[in-house]
Amino acid sequence: MSSSPRVALILSLGLSSLVLCAHSLLFNFVTDDAFISFVYAKNLVQHGALVFNVGERVEGYTNFLWTLIVALGLALKIPAELSSRVLGTLCAIGTMLFCAKVLRRLRDPSADASSGLQTLWDSVPAWILAGIPGYACWASGGLETQLFTLLCTVSIGLYLIGTLDEDASQSVRLFPIGLLLGLAALTRPEGYLLCALLGLHRIYVKVSRRALVPTQDELYLVGLFLALTVPHLVWRRLYYGYFVPNTFYIKSSGGSGAWLQGRYYLWAVVRDLKLVVLPLLWLVGFGRALPSAQDAAYRRVGGLLLCWAVPFLLYVMSVGGDFMGLYRFVMPIVPLLVLAGVLGLWRLVHHRALWTGLVLGGFALLHGLNSYVVDRHALSFIGADHGIDTPGYLRHYTRDRAAIGKWLGQHVQPDDYQVVGGAGAQVYYAGIRALDSFGLSDEYVAHKVPAVSSRPGHQKFAPLDYVLSRKPTILTYNVYRIGHAPYRPSPQEAADWRARGFHYVSVQVPGLSAPWYSFLKRIDRSLGPLPPDTEPSP
């Protein structure tokens, strides 16, 4: 085989990877929620405890494997803010490269892993992924999104290739998929859903072939998955006291309102990312016939897309979607959507050079224009759409919380205790124990407080009597003010808080969006330049 197509493909994939890096750097932030995992990772490294507050075992994260990876980086003196972004981007690139391998096999199902004609077509999924705003944004947002997406995509891709090999009576090794599915389940709980769905698909395939007895390879697959997940479940129950994360009790409490919010979330995905075009292209591809082996592979992609994407989207809707913009929750299904869409385009226009150039050029133009419009709005609009915060707002919010946390970290005492709304960057940099008022890292709020909202991650809120029972020294939840002048409470508000043992203080914090930060401090405590308030109560 000539090396020319391979060189062209490598160059194209390399360039698309650079485009992804540049696209992700447009957003250039680590979201506040990522710092929740960073707090757990830091406490693991410094205190040997995977906890939010030392002495309180509460599982306030949903990304066990990602948190361990970040902790490993901290142990090696690599800042979490850096390692999370670099690893997220590398995982996103890994998914892009793997899609090229899968597309080559789908175009030529009879080829083995080392053969088959490589063409620039195989790099088209990578270019589409690099241009999707959400894919680029969450490549460097600090969260586990791209690791989970990579593990899901490789699991599904290897499974798909394995079924094609079975169709061609070639040797198959499915058991490594068990390892990948296990790692996916350790990364996010939705990995269990993927495993169950692939299991159902496998049962369907075996029934259709009238081969109901499990093979040794399939038993090894299940064994590898259980070998990873069962010890983690047992450890979770023994360490935290529950089989599911604390966050489950928050995010499953939205009720019917969560379905309405989730429905809007998916509508916003369609409106902004236009991903619905991809399965439509796959359907249109049936307008041109293919040889039987290629046609079988084509249908298999659609079957897996239906098996994975539809239940996953129903799950996303049931939890209300997410409050972070550009739709990180749908990213795990996006590579398979892209593969289906590109396969549809290839089926329609391959071997037609003029049509190939026109169709791909038109598609690239429309995709680029849409991405430009979505990117510009996501970064310039500092606000929310039906409770979905734009990345511009998330970046602004995290920057303020990081500045506040760094200021507090210079002045707090080890026994200080803060109550926060955003339990990420401020807690991470302040370095003291904290109450997360939304309850993600607090057992009482998660289990005992009724839901007051259907906004994902914000369904519950710590009542004031519980907040005060924790004897905090710093209150920065729902009472803080950032402005161009110190906050002046009304006499009644000041008296009410003074009766509870607190008073408003104001400081100038470097790096804030506005210079003054006002919050409540316990009267009898000093905080850096802020002395105790000895004024007698009225």
C-alpha positions in Angstrom: 0.0 0.0 0.0 1.3 3.4 -0.9 2.5 5.5 2.0 1.0 8.7 0.5 -2.6 8.3 1.8 -1.2 7.3 5.2 1.0 10.5 5.4 -1.9 12.7 4.3 -4.2 11.1 6.9 -1.6 11.6 9.7 -1.1 15.2 8.7 -4.8 15.8 8.6 -5.3 14.2 12.0 -2.4 16.2 13.4 -3.8 19.4 12.1 -7.3 18.7 13.4 -5.7 18.0 16.9 -4.1 21.4 16.8 -7.4 23.0 15.8 -9.0 21.3 18.8 -6.3 22.7 21.1 -6.7 26.2 19.8 -10.5 25.9 20.0 -10.4 24.7 23.6 -8.0 27.6 24.5 -10.7 30.0 23.5 -12.6 29.1 26.6 -9.4 28.9 28.8 -10.9 28.1 32.1 -11.3 25.4 34.8 -14.9 25.4 36.0 -15.7 25.8 39.7 -17.2 22.3 40.1 -13.9 20.8 39.0 -12.3 22.2 42.2 -14.7 20.0 44.3 -12.8 17.0 43.0 -9.5 18.9 43.5 -10.4 19.4 47.2 -10.9 15.6 47.6 -7.7 14.9 45.7 -5.7 17.4 47.8 -7.0 15.9 51.1 -6.1 12.4 49.8 -2.5 13.5 49.2 -2.1 15.7 52.3 -4.2 13.7 54.8 -4.6 10.3 53.3 -8.4 10.7 53.3 -10.6 11.0 50.2 -12.9 13.5 51.8 -14.1 17.1 51.4 -13.6 17.9 55.1 -11.1 15.9 57.1 -13.1 13.9 59.6 -16.3 13.8 57.5 -16.7 10.9 55.1 -19.1 12.1 52.5 -18.8 11.2 48.8 -19.5 14.5 47.1 -17.9 13.7 43.8 -19.1 11.4 40.9 -15.8 10.9 39.2 -13.7 8.5 41.4 -11.1 7.6 38.8 -10.6 11.2 37.6 -10.2 12.3 41.2 -7.5 9.7 41.8 -5.7 10.7 38.6 -5.7 14.4 39.7 -4.5 13.2 43.2 -1.6 11.4 41.5 -0.7 14.6 39.7 -0.7 16.5 43.0 1.5 13.9 44.6 3.9 14.5 41.7 3.7 18.3 42.3 1.6 18.9 39.2 -1.1 21.5 39.9 -4.6 20.1 39.5 -5.6 23.1 37.3 -2.9 22.1 34.8 -3.1 18.3 34.9 -6.9 18.3 34.5 -6.8 20.5 31.4 -3.9 18.7 29.8 -5.3 15.2 30.4 -8.8 16.3 29.3 -7.4 17.7 26.0 -5.3 14.5 25.4 -8.4 12.4 26.0 -10.3 14.5 23.5 -7.6 14.0 20.9 -7.5 10.3 21.7 -11.2 10.0 20.9 -10.6 11.8 17.6 -7.8 9.5 16.6 -9.7 6.4 17.5 -12.7 7.5 15.4 -10.4 7.5 12.4 -9.6 3.8 13.1 -13.3 2.9 13.5 -14.4 4.7 10.4 -11.7 2.9 8.3 -13.1 -0.5 9.5 -16.7 0.6 8.8 -15.8 1.6 5.3 -14.0 -1.7 4.7 -15.4 -4.3 7.2 -13.4 -7.1 5.6 -10.0 -5.5 6.5 -8.1 -6.3 9.6 -6.6 -3.8 12.0 -3.4 -3.4 9.9 -4.9 -3.3 6.4 -7.6 -1.4 4.6 -7.3 1.7 2.5 -6.6 4.8 4.5 -8.0 8.0 3.1 -8.6 11.5 4.2 -12.2 10.4 4.8 -11.0 8.8 8.0 -10.0 12.2 9.4 -13.4 13.8 8.8 -14.8 12.8 12.3 -11.8 14.4 14.0 -12.4 17.7 12.2 -16.1 17.7 13.1 -15.3 16.9 16.7 -12.6 19.6 16.9 -15.2 22.2 15.7 -18.0 21.3 18.1 -18.1 24.0 20.8 -19.0 21.7 23.7 -16.4 19.2 22.7 -13.7 21.8 22.7 -14.9 23.6 25.8 -15.0 20.5 28.0 -11.7 19.3 26.7 -10.1 21.9 29.1 -12.8 22.6 31.6 -11.1 20.5 34.3 -13.8 17.9 34.6 -13.8 14.2 33.7 -16.0 14.7 30.6 -13.4 13.8 28.0 -12.0 10.8 29.9 -15.4 9.3 30.2 -16.2 10.1 26.5 -12.9 8.4 25.4 -13.7 5.3 27.5 -17.2 5.1 26.1 -16.1 5.6 22.6 -13.3 3.1 22.7 -15.6 0.5 24.4 -18.3 0.9 21.7 -15.8 1.1 18.9 -14.0 -2.1 19.9 -17.3 -3.8 20.4 -18.5 -2.7 17.0 -15.2 -3.9 15.3 -15.5 -7.2 17.2 -19.0 -7.8 15.9 -17.8 -7.0 12.3 -15.0 -9.5 12.8 -17.5 -12.1 13.9 -19.6 -11.5 10.8 -16.5 -12.1 8.7 -15.6 -15.3 10.8 -12.3 -13.6 11.9 -10.8 -14.1 15.4 -12.3 -11.8 18.0 -11.1 -10.7 21.4 -14.0 -8.9 23.3 -12.7 -9.3 26.8 -10.6 -6.1 26.9 -13.9 -4.2 26.6 -14.6 -5.3 30.1 -11.6 -3.4 31.4 -12.7 -0.3 29.5 -16.2 -0.5 30.7 -15.0 -1.0 34.3 -12.8 2.1 34.0 -15.8 4.0 32.5 -18.0 3.0 35.5 -15.2 4.2 37.9 -15.1 7.5 36.0 -18.8 8.2 36.1 -21.8 6.2 37.2 -23.2 6.2 33.7 -20.6 3.7 32.8 -22.8 1.1 34.4 -25.6 2.2 32.0 -23.3 1.7 29.0 -22.3 -1.8 30.2 -25.9 -2.8 30.7 -26.9 -1.5 27.2 -24.0 -3.2 25.5 -25.0 -6.4 27.4 -28.5 -6.1 26.1 -27.2 -5.5 22.5 -25.0 -8.6 22.9 -27.9 -10.7 24.0 -29.8 -9.5 21.0 -26.9 -10.4 18.6 -26.5 -13.9 20.2 -30.2 -14.6 20.0 -30.3 -13.6 16.4 -27.4 -16.0 15.8 -29.0 -18.7 18.0 -25.8 -18.9 20.1 -27.1 -18.5 23.6 -24.3 -20.1 25.6 -21.7 -17.4 26.7 -18.3 -17.8 25.2 -15.1 -17.8 27.3 -14.3 -14.4 26.0 -17.6 -13.0 27.1 -17.2 -14.5 30.6 -13.8 -12.9 30.8 -15.3 -9.5 29.8 -17.9 -9.7 32.6 -15.2 -10.9 35.0 -12.9 -7.9 34.2 -15.8 -5.5 34.6 -16.8 -7.0 38.0 -13.2 -7.2 39.2 -13.0 -3.4 38.9 -16.4 -2.3 40.0 -17.4 -4.7 42.8 -14.4 -3.8 45.0 -15.1 -0.1 44.5 -18.8 -0.6 45.5 -17.8 -2.5 48.6 -15.2 0.1 49.5 -17.7 2.9 48.9 -20.2 1.2 51.2 -17.6 0.7 53.9 -15.9 4.0 53.6 -18.8 6.4 53.0 -21.7 4.3 54.2 -23.7 4.2 51.0 -23.6 2.3 47.7 -24.2 5.5 45.6 -22.5 8.9 45.9 -24.0 11.6 48.1 -24.6 13.6 44.9 -27.2 11.0 43.9 -29.5 12.2 46.7 -29.3 15.7 45.4 -29.6 15.1 41.7 -32.4 12.6 41.9 -34.7 14.9 43.9 -35.9 17.2 41.1 -39.2 15.4 40.5 -41.3 16.3 37.5 -39.5 19.7 37.3 -36.3 17.8 36.4 -38.0 16.3 33.4 -39.1 19.7 32.2 -35.6 21.2 32.8 -34.1 18.2 31.0 -36.4 18.5 28.1 -35.3 22.2 27.7 -31.7 21.1 28.0 -32.0 18.7 25.1 -33.8 21.2 23.1 -31.0 23.7 23.7 -28.5 21.0 22.5 -30.4 20.6 19.3 -30.7 24.4 18.9 -27.1 25.2 19.5 -25.0 22.2 18.4 -27.3 21.0 15.6 -26.2 17.4 16.3 -29.6 16.1 15.1 -28.2 16.6 11.6 -25.8 13.6 12.1 -28.3 10.8 12.5 -30.3 12.3 9.7 -27.3 12.0 7.4 -27.0 8.4 8.4 -30.6 7.8 7.4 -30.2 9.7 4.1 -27.2 7.4 3.4 -29.6 4.6 2.7 -30.4 6.4 -0.6 -27.3 4.7 -2.1 -26.7 1.0 -2.1 -23.5 -0.6 -0.7 -22.1 -4.2 -0.9 -23.6 -6.5 1.6 -20.7 -6.5 4.1 -20.5 -2.7 4.1 -24.3 -2.4 4.4 -24.3 -4.7 7.4 -21.7 -2.6 9.1 -23.7 0.5 8.3 -26.8 -0.9 9.9 -24.9 -2.1 12.9 -23.7 1.5 13.6 -27.4 2.6 13.5 -28.3 -0.2 15.9 -25.7 0.7 18.4 -26.5 4.4 18.1 -30.1 3.6 18.9 -29.1 1.3 21.8 -26.7 3.8 23.4 -27.9 7.3 22.5 -31.6 7.1 23.2 -31.5 5.6 26.7 -28.6 7.9 27.6 -30.5 11.0 26.5 -33.6 9.8 28.4 -31.3 9.5 31.5 -30.0 13.0 30.9 -33.5 14.3 30.6 -34.6 12.5 33.8 -31.9 14.3 35.9 -32.6 17.7 34.4 -29.5 17.9 32.2 -26.8 20.1 33.6 -26.4 23.7 34.7 -23.2 24.2 32.8 -23.3 25.5 29.3 -22.3 23.8 26.1 -23.8 20.5 27.2 -21.0 18.4 28.7 -23.6 15.7 29.6 -24.2 14.8 26.0 -20.6 14.5 25.0 -20.3 10.7 25.6 -22.7 10.0 22.7 -21.3 12.7 20.3 -18.4 10.6 18.7 -20.8 7.8 17.7 -23.2 10.4 16.3 -20.4 11.9 14.3 -19.3 8.5 13.0 -22.9 7.7 11.9 -23.2 11.1 10.1 -19.8 10.9 8.4 -20.6 7.3 7.3 -23.8 8.6 5.8 -22.0 11.3 3.9 -19.4 8.8 2.7 -22.0 6.4 1.5 -23.7 9.2 -0.5 -20.7 10.7 -2.3 -17.7 8.4 -2.2 -16.1 7.7 -5.6 -17.7 11.0 -6.8 -14.8 13.5 -6.5 -16.7 16.6 -7.4 -19.6 15.8 -5.1 -17.2 14.9 -2.3 -15.5 18.2 -2.5 -18.8 20.2 -2.7 -20.6 18.3 0.1 -17.6 18.3 2.5 -16.8 21.9 1.7 -20.4 23.0 2.3 -20.7 20.9 5.5 -17.4 22.4 6.8 -18.6 26.0 6.1 -22.0 25.5 7.8 -20.3 23.7 10.8 -17.7 26.5 11.1 -20.3 29.3 11.0 -22.5 27.6 13.6 -19.5 27.0 15.9 -18.4 30.6 15.5 -21.9 31.9 16.5 -22.2 29.5 19.5 -18.7 30.2 20.7 -19.2 34.0 20.6 -22.4 33.8 22.5 -21.0 31.3 25.0 -18.1 33.6 25.9 -19.6 37.0 25.6 -22.9 36.5 27.4 -22.3 36.5 31.2 -25.5 34.9 32.4 -27.8 31.9 32.1 -30.4 30.4 29.8 -33.2 28.7 31.8 -30.6 27.9 34.6 -27.9 26.8 32.1 -24.8 29.0 32.8 -22.7 30.1 29.8 -19.0 29.2 29.9 -18.4 33.0 30.0 -20.3 33.2 33.3 -18.6 30.0 34.6 -15.2 31.4 33.8 -16.1 34.7 35.5 -17.6 32.9 38.5 -14.6 30.6 39.0 -12.1 33.5 38.7 -13.9 35.4 41.5 -14.1 32.4 43.7 -10.5 31.6 43.2 -9.5 35.2 44.1 -11.6 35.1 47.3 -10.2 31.7 48.2 -6.6 32.8 47.8 -7.3 35.9 49.9 -8.9 33.8 52.6 -6.0 31.3 52.5 -3.6 34.1 53.5 -5.6 35.0 56.6 -7.7 32.1 58.0 -6.8 30.1 61.0 -6.8 26.2 60.9 -10.0 26.0 63.0 -11.9 28.5 60.8 -15.0 27.1 59.1 -16.7 28.7 56.1 -20.2 28.2 54.6 -20.2 28.6 50.8 -22.5 28.3 47.8 -19.8 27.6 45.2 -18.0 24.7 46.9 -15.1 24.6 44.5 -12.3 27.1 43.9 -12.9 29.1 47.1 -12.7 26.0 49.3 -9.7 24.7 47.4 -7.6 27.8 47.8 -8.8 28.8 51.3 -7.6 25.5 52.6 -10.1 25.3 55.5 -13.2 23.1 56.2 -16.4 24.2 54.6 -20.1 23.5 54.4 -21.4 23.2 50.9 -24.8 24.9 51.2 -26.2 22.9 48.2 -25.4 19.7 50.0 -23.3 17.9 47.4 -20.6 17.3 50.0 -22.9 17.3 53.1 -24.8 14.2 54.2 -27.5 16.1 56.2 -28.6 18.4 53.4 -28.5 15.6 50.8 -30.6 13.1 52.9 -32.8 15.3 55.2 -33.5 18.6 53.4 -36.4 18.6 50.9 -35.8 19.8 47.3 -36.6 23.5 46.6 -35.6 23.6 43.0 -35.3 21.5 39.8 -32.1 23.1 38.7 -29.4 20.3 38.4 -27.0 20.3 41.3 -29.0 23.1 43.1 -32.1 21.2 44.1 -31.5 21.5 47.8 -30.3 24.3 50.1 -29.0 24.2 53.7 -31.5 25.8 56.1 -30.2 28.7 58.2 -30.7 26.9 61.5 -28.5 24.0 60.2 -25.9 26.4 58.9 -25.6 28.1 62.3 -25.5 24.8 64.1 -22.2 24.1 62.3 -20.7 27.1 64.2 -19.1 28.8 61.1 -16.8 31.7 61.4 -17.3 32.9 57.8 -20.6 33.0 55.9 -20.2 33.6 52.1 -23.4 31.9 50.8 -26.4 33.9 49.6 -25.2 36.9 51.7 -22.0 38.0 50.0 -21.7 41.1 47.9 -19.1 41.9 45.2 -19.2 45.6 44.2 -17.4 48.8 43.6 -18.0 49.9 47.2 -18.4 48.2 50.6 -21.9 46.8 51.2 -23.9 48.7 53.8 -26.7 46.6 55.3 -29.8 48.2 56.6 -30.0 48.7 60.4 -32.5 45.9 60.6 -30.4 43.4 58.6 -27.3 44.3 60.6 -29.2 43.9 63.9 -30.6 40.5 62.8 -27.2 39.1 61.9 -25.6 40.6 65.0 -28.2 38.8 67.1 -26.9 35.6 65.5 -23.3 36.5 66.3 -22.2 37.8 62.8 -21.5 41.2 61.2 -20.8 42.3 57.7 -17.2 43.1 56.8 -15.7 44.4 53.6 -12.2 43.8 52.1 -10.5 44.6 48.8 -9.6 41.4 47.1 -7.1 41.4 44.2 -8.3 39.7 41.1 -12.1 40.3 41.7 -14.3 41.5 38.9 -15.1 44.4 41.3 -12.7 45.6 44.0 -14.8 45.1 47.2 -16.0 41.9 48.7 -18.5 42.0 51.6 -19.5 39.0 53.7 -20.4 37.9 57.2 -17.8 37.2 59.8 -18.4 35.9 63.3 -18.2 38.8 65.7 -15.8 37.3 68.2 -13.2 36.2 65.6 -10.5 38.1 63.8 -9.7 37.4 60.1 -6.4 38.9 58.9 -6.9 42.7 58.9 -10.4 42.3 60.3 -10.4 42.4 64.1 -13.2 41.1 66.4 -16.1 43.4 66.8 -16.3 44.5 70.4 -19.2 46.9 69.9 -21.9 45.9 72.4 -25.2 44.7 71.0 -28.0 47.3 70.9 
